[in-house]
Amino acid sequence: METTAWPKVGSATGVTFVDPLLTRNAMGAYVSKRFPARGAVMQCRALTAADVGPSSTYACD
């Protein structure tokens, strides 16, 4: 089980550990069913070794 440290006011340690309920989306990225998305949204699939380097022609449209 993956856990996330989440600040909590009034707890003895100041931190509560919560299972983020991670699942993989269609692009293979892990997303949380418990916490809302924050920051950048991934628009392209994850890169492979063939996608990088001087001979690569990969482009994220």
C-alpha positions in Angstrom: 0.0 0.0 0.0 1.3 3.4 -1.0 0.9 6.1 1.6 1.0 9.9 1.5 2.1 12.2 4.4 -0.6 14.8 4.7 -0.2 17.7 7.2 -2.9 17.7 9.9 -3.3 20.5 12.5 -3.6 19.2 16.0 -2.1 15.7 15.5 0.7 14.6 17.8 3.2 14.3 15.0 1.7 17.0 12.7 1.3 14.4 9.9 -1.4 12.0 9.0 -0.6 9.0 6.7 -3.3 8.4 4.1 -3.7 5.8 1.4 -4.0 7.9 -1.8 -5.8 5.0 -3.6 -3.5 5.1 -6.7 -4.6 3.7 -10.0 -3.1 3.8 -13.4 -4.8 5.9 -16.1 -5.0 5.1 -19.8 -1.5 6.7 -20.4 0.1 4.6 -17.6 0.4 7.5 -15.1 -0.6 6.9 -11.5 -3.5 9.1 -10.4 -5.1 9.4 -7.0 -8.8 8.6 -6.4 -8.6 10.3 -3.0 -6.8 13.6 -3.8 -7.6 16.1 -6.6 -5.1 16.6 -9.4 -2.7 19.5 -8.8 -0.2 21.1 -11.0 0.5 20.2 -14.6 -1.7 17.7 -16.4 0.1 15.1 -18.5 -0.9 15.4 -22.1 1.6 12.9 -23.7 2.3 9.3 -23.1 5.4 8.3 -21.0 8.6 8.3 -23.1 10.4 5.1 -24.0 14.1 4.6 -24.8 13.3 4.8 -28.5 11.7 8.2 -28.0 14.9 9.9 -26.9 18.3 10.5 -28.4 19.7 12.0 -31.6 17.8 9.6 -33.9 14.4 10.1 -32.2 11.6 11.6 -34.3 9.0 11.5 -31.4 6.8 14.6 -31.0 4.0 15.1 -28.5 1.2 16.8 -30.4 
